[in-house]
Each structure stands twice: as structure tokens, then as C-alpha cells.
């Protein structure tokens, strides 16, 4: 039973004073200032996916920082079950995964598969900007005709996926000055991919088109639509 002497008044908490040496106090103060500065120097904003893409794109975000990826727990990305499109438009990124290091070069566009383990993201301590497009479970197949296992723990550039046309799309996105303009160009390309795939899938229901014709059409690279 608590006595009147040790009972705390409602709404009050115990204040515990801990002695710190001058050096320890200075180190802690510097740490708190750095954390506060990191928070103020970082910004994350979100963009609504186009209506036609909304069943396939869950989220579009922009990360901006004046000092690169923070040296804190926030640079550790836990698996979330989503494939992503990543566009480092200012500064490059490096991801440490179980299979090694994945380097995302500045101005390139990357398709990143589902990661089965936590990933540590790092960059140089300079002005940094990255666009992320997170796909729904069916987005990977409908947009890229890829299954989950084909790209799990992998990162592939659009140039590798689509050849010279993918490289040209990277240049167009890279040349756009504003992040929202970059996102608009990227969403337009994804919309064209979706429309082209939908036309080809619709052939499955067309009388007179046999399986061999459909297989041939579905195996053709979808590069022209990215121009």
C-alpha cells in the first residue's frame, strides 16, 4: 500500500538529476544539435498517383536533404513487401544488402525488387534528392510483366530493361529541373506502359487470335512507348 508520503500528486512526474562531466555534457549537446539540424535539413513530400495508375502505384514520394542520407536509424529500410522505382536526381545512393552493394547512380531510373532483409542506405554528405514510386503487388506485373521472384533482392536500371529508349527516358527525367516535372514525365511513361500492356492482354479475349500470336506479342520489348 502506498503511503501519503510516497504518493505522487496527479499530473506530476519524478525528475531525476544525473551528473554529467563537462566533456560528456558537451558531447551530448553536440549530438542533440546534430539531430535537430538533420531534422530541419530533411524534407519528405508526397504526390498523388494519376487515377489510371492508382491500382498499380501505391505511393509517390520525394526525399530531399542538404547533407545526404542521415547517419541514423532512418537510413535503415525494413522490408515492406513492395517493389519500387527509385530516381536519385541529386547525388547517388548506395544500398548495402545481403548480396552486396547496389549503386544507384545520379539521374538514372531503377526498378528495385522486394528486399527480403533490411537494407542500409548511404550517400555522400551533400545536397541530395530522390524520387520513390512504390508499386502495389500487381503493379510490378502489369507495368513491367515481371513476377515478384524475378526481381527479388535485385535492382535494374531502366536502360537495362528498355535499352536505348530507357536511357532516353532517364535523360528526359534528368533534364527536368523541378521534381514535380520529373514525376509527371515518369507517370506519363508508366501510363503508356500500362496502356500498351492492357492492349496486349486484351488479345487473349479476341476470337481468331491463337496462343502463339499472343505469346509473340507479349514477348516484344515495350521500348517505343517510352520515347
C-alpha positions as CSV (number, residue, x, y, z in Angstrom):
1,X,0.0,0.0,0.0
2,X,1.3,3.4,-0.9
3,X,1.5,5.9,1.9
4,X,0.8,9.6,1.7
5,X,4.5,10.3,1.9
6,X,5.4,8.5,-1.4
7,X,2.2,9.1,-3.3
8,X,2.8,11.4,-6.3
9,X,0.2,14.2,-7.0
10,X,-1.9,13.6,-10.1
11,X,-0.3,15.1,-13.2
12,X,3.2,15.2,-11.8
13,X,6.3,13.0,-12.7
14,X,9.5,12.3,-11.0
15,X,12.5,14.4,-12.1
16,X,15.8,12.5,-11.9
17,X,19.0,14.5,-12.0
18,X,22.1,12.7,-13.4
19,X,25.5,14.2,-13.1
20,X,27.5,14.6,-16.3
21,X,31.1,15.7,-16.7
22,X,31.7,18.8,-18.8
23,X,33.1,16.7,-21.7
24,X,30.1,14.3,-21.6
25,X,27.7,17.2,-21.4
26,X,29.4,18.8,-24.5
27,X,29.2,15.5,-26.4
28,X,25.5,15.0,-25.7
29,X,24.8,18.6,-26.6
30,X,26.6,18.3,-29.9
31,X,24.6,15.1,-30.6
32,X,21.3,16.7,-29.9
33,X,22.2,19.7,-32.1
34,X,23.2,17.5,-34.9
35,X,19.9,15.5,-34.7
36,X,17.9,18.7,-34.6
37,X,19.9,20.1,-37.6
38,X,19.3,16.8,-39.5
39,X,15.5,17.0,-39.0
40,X,15.4,20.7,-40.2
41,X,17.6,19.9,-43.2
42,X,15.4,17.0,-44.4
43,X,12.1,17.1,-46.2
44,X,9.8,14.4,-47.4
45,X,6.8,15.3,-49.6
46,X,4.1,13.1,-51.3
47,X,2.4,13.2,-54.7
48,X,-0.9,11.6,-55.6
49,X,-0.6,8.9,-58.4
50,X,-2.5,9.6,-61.6
51,X,-6.0,8.0,-61.4
52,X,-5.2,5.4,-64.1
53,X,-2.1,4.3,-62.2
54,X,-3.6,4.2,-58.7
55,X,-4.4,0.5,-58.8
56,X,-0.7,-0.2,-59.5
57,X,1.1,2.7,-57.8
58,X,0.7,2.9,-54.0
59,X,2.7,6.0,-53.2
60,X,5.0,8.6,-54.8
61,X,7.4,10.4,-52.5
62,X,10.3,12.9,-52.8
63,X,13.1,12.9,-50.2
64,X,15.3,16.0,-50.1
65,X,18.3,16.7,-47.8
66,X,21.1,19.2,-47.7
67,X,23.6,16.8,-46.2
68,X,22.8,13.4,-47.8
69,X,21.2,10.4,-46.2
70,X,21.2,10.9,-42.4
71,X,23.6,8.8,-40.3
72,X,20.9,7.5,-38.1
73,X,18.3,4.7,-37.9
74,X,16.3,6.3,-40.6
75,X,18.7,5.1,-43.2
76,X,17.9,1.5,-42.4
77,X,14.9,0.4,-44.7
78,X,13.0,-2.6,-43.4
79,X,11.3,-4.9,-45.9
80,X,7.7,-3.7,-46.7
81,X,6.7,-6.1,-49.5
82,X,6.8,-3.5,-52.2
83,X,8.8,-3.2,-55.4
84,X,9.9,0.4,-56.1
85,X,11.1,2.8,-58.8
86,X,13.9,4.9,-57.5
87,X,15.2,8.1,-59.2
88,X,18.2,9.7,-57.5
89,X,18.0,13.1,-59.2
90,X,20.6,14.8,-57.0
91,X,23.5,12.7,-55.6
92,X,23.9,9.0,-55.9
93,X,22.8,6.3,-53.4
94,X,24.4,3.1,-52.2
95,X,22.4,0.3,-50.7
96,X,24.0,-2.4,-48.6
97,X,22.1,-5.7,-49.0
98,X,22.9,-9.4,-48.3
99,X,24.0,-9.9,-51.9
100,X,26.5,-7.0,-51.7
101,X,26.3,-3.3,-52.7
102,X,23.8,-1.8,-55.0
103,X,24.8,1.6,-56.5
104,X,22.1,3.9,-57.7
105,X,23.7,6.5,-59.9
106,X,22.5,10.1,-60.1
107,X,19.9,10.8,-62.9
108,X,19.3,7.1,-63.5
109,X,16.0,5.3,-63.0
110,X,15.9,2.0,-61.2
111,X,13.4,-0.7,-60.6
112,X,14.1,-2.2,-57.2
113,X,12.6,-5.6,-56.3
114,X,11.2,-6.6,-52.9
115,X,14.0,-6.9,-50.4
116,X,13.9,-9.9,-48.0
117,X,16.2,-8.3,-45.4
118,X,16.8,-4.8,-44.0
119,X,18.7,-2.5,-46.4
120,X,21.1,0.2,-45.3
121,X,21.1,3.3,-47.5
122,X,24.1,5.7,-47.7
123,X,25.3,8.6,-49.7
124,X,27.9,11.4,-49.7
125,X,27.1,14.3,-47.4
126,X,25.9,16.7,-50.0
127,X,22.7,18.1,-51.5
128,X,20.5,15.0,-52.2
129,X,17.2,14.4,-53.8
130,X,15.4,11.1,-54.6
131,X,12.0,10.2,-56.0
132,X,10.4,7.0,-55.0
133,X,7.4,5.3,-56.7
134,X,6.1,2.4,-54.6
135,X,4.2,-0.3,-56.5
136,X,1.2,-2.3,-55.4
137,X,1.5,-6.1,-55.5
138,X,0.0,-6.2,-59.0
139,X,1.9,-3.1,-60.3
140,X,5.1,-5.0,-61.0
141,X,3.4,-7.4,-63.4
142,X,1.0,-5.1,-65.1
143,X,3.6,-2.4,-65.7
144,X,6.8,-4.5,-66.3
145,X,5.5,-8.0,-67.0
146,X,7.7,-9.3,-64.2
147,X,6.8,-11.6,-61.3
148,X,8.0,-10.9,-57.8
149,X,10.6,-13.7,-57.7
150,X,12.3,-12.4,-60.9
151,X,13.5,-9.2,-59.3
152,X,13.5,-10.0,-55.6
153,X,16.7,-8.6,-53.9
154,X,17.7,-7.1,-57.3
155,X,17.9,-3.6,-58.7
156,X,17.7,-3.0,-62.5
157,X,18.1,0.3,-64.4
158,X,15.5,1.3,-67.0
159,X,18.4,1.3,-69.5
160,X,18.8,-2.4,-68.8
161,X,15.1,-3.0,-69.0
162,X,14.3,-1.0,-72.1
163,X,17.6,-0.4,-73.9
164,X,18.3,3.0,-75.6
165,X,14.7,4.2,-75.1
166,X,15.1,3.6,-71.4
167,X,18.3,5.6,-71.5
168,X,16.4,8.4,-73.3
169,X,13.7,8.5,-70.7
170,X,16.4,8.8,-68.0
171,X,17.8,11.8,-69.8
172,X,14.4,13.4,-70.1
173,X,13.7,13.0,-66.4
174,X,17.2,14.1,-65.6
175,X,16.9,17.3,-67.7
176,X,13.7,18.4,-66.0
177,X,14.5,20.9,-63.3
178,X,11.7,20.5,-60.9
179,X,11.0,17.2,-59.0
180,X,7.2,17.5,-59.9
181,X,8.1,17.8,-63.6
182,X,10.2,14.7,-63.3
183,X,7.3,12.9,-61.6
184,X,5.0,14.0,-64.4
185,X,7.3,12.6,-67.1
186,X,7.7,9.4,-65.2
187,X,4.0,8.9,-64.6
188,X,3.3,9.6,-68.3
189,X,5.8,6.8,-69.3
190,X,4.2,4.4,-66.8
191,X,0.7,5.2,-68.1
192,X,1.9,4.4,-71.6
193,X,3.4,1.1,-70.4
194,X,0.1,0.2,-68.7
195,X,-2.0,1.1,-71.8
196,X,0.3,-0.9,-74.1
197,X,0.2,-3.9,-71.8
198,X,-3.6,-3.7,-71.5
199,X,-3.9,-3.8,-75.3
200,X,-1.8,-6.9,-75.5
201,X,-3.6,-8.7,-72.6
202,X,-6.9,-7.9,-74.3
203,X,-5.8,-10.0,-77.3
204,X,-6.4,-13.1,-75.1
205,X,-10.1,-12.5,-75.4
206,X,-10.2,-11.8,-79.2
207,X,-11.6,-14.6,-81.3
208,X,-9.2,-15.8,-84.0
209,X,-6.0,-14.9,-82.2
210,X,-4.2,-18.0,-81.2
211,X,-1.9,-18.5,-78.3
212,X,1.3,-18.4,-80.5
213,X,0.4,-14.9,-81.7
214,X,-0.3,-13.7,-78.2
215,X,3.0,-15.1,-76.9
216,X,4.9,-13.4,-79.7
217,X,3.3,-10.1,-79.0
218,X,3.8,-10.3,-75.2
219,X,7.5,-11.2,-75.7
220,X,8.2,-8.0,-77.7
221,X,10.0,-5.3,-75.7
222,X,7.9,-2.2,-74.9
223,X,10.5,0.3,-75.7
224,X,8.8,2.6,-78.2
225,X,6.3,3.9,-75.7
226,X,9.0,5.4,-73.5
227,X,10.1,7.9,-76.1
